[in-house]
């Protein structure tokens, strides 16, 4: 079983800005060193729902 990775808020906000600028979640995860691109989609869901407390 893998270890949980915690990303700083700065990385999450960079990912959101990149996504809003048209980058794919796979591209964002490659550029920012995020282990799984689905994590970017989760952050975007939180952002859209106003759940920024997670950041």
Secondary structure, 3 states (H helix, E strand, C coil): CCCCCCCCHHHHHHHHHHHHCCCCHHHHHHHHCCCCHHHHHHHHHHHHCCCHHHC
